[in-house]
């Protein structure tokens, strides 16, 4: 039996992707009551219909990200890209988990902390404040959306592109998030970084 449904009339656009607010079909003891609304996800592929995992508040889960087990994503936290949050892990506050990062066990990521790239945070680890945990990636910040470059992919906001496809990214892919001049500038920077790393 499913534990939540998407509210198709309550959505927000993030990086050109529709994220829908969720609503509990059944109560989850200690987490939410039947009929209570939660945070935003792109599709059922982002949040398990089984277990006690939940997304609440204004939190967002999108792209190919996956939240399962008893994991909780709350506040204004964001989980996107190909990141996984599982076990009894908690991501909250304004924390961000993206790229191919993994947060599991009883780990907590909170405040304005970022976990990205191929980083793994597990056990009873805590990442908080403005800490950044990453592995083998380059992160570009200061824009309306962040850009992460790993050895095999580029993430622009919540959208993932294989390195081999970056040269073919068109303005239409991100036009909801920036103007053409900004897009051309960003693409030039990203291609320059990729070329340097491949030398």
C-alpha positions, 0 to 999 in steps of 0.5 A: 500500500502506498503511503503518500500521493503527489498533489498535482495542483501544488507544485513549484518549478526548480531548475525547469523541473516540476516538483510536487508537494506530497500528502500522506495517505496513511499516518507514519507514527511519530512522523506524520498523520494521515492527510498531512502534507509534506515537502516536494519531490519530482516523482515517486522515484524520489521517495520510497513508498515503503518504510518510514522515509519522509520529506517534510516542510519545504524540503525538495528531492529531485533528479535521480535522488532517492530517499528510503528506509527511515531517512528524513529530509526536512526544513529547506533541505535539498537532495538532488542529482543522483544522491541517496539518503537512506537508513535513519539519516537526516538532512535538514535546515538548508543543507544540500546533498547532491552529485552522487553523494550517499548519506546513510546510517544515523548520519545528520547533515544540517545547517547550510552544509553541503555533501556532494560529489561521491562523498559518503557520510554514514554511521553517526557522523554529523555535518553541520554549519557551513561544512562541505564534504566532497570527493573528486568533484568541482563545485561552482557556487554563487549562481541561481543554481549550483554546478557540480563537475565530476569525472563522468557527469555535470550537474546543473541545478537538478539536471544531470548531463554526461560529460560526453553530452555537455557540448550539446547542451542547449539553452532550452535545457535551462532557459527557465533558470537563466538568460542566454548570456549567463548560459553561454558564460557558464557553458564556456567555464564548464567546458574549460574545466572539463578540457583541463581535467581531461589533459 
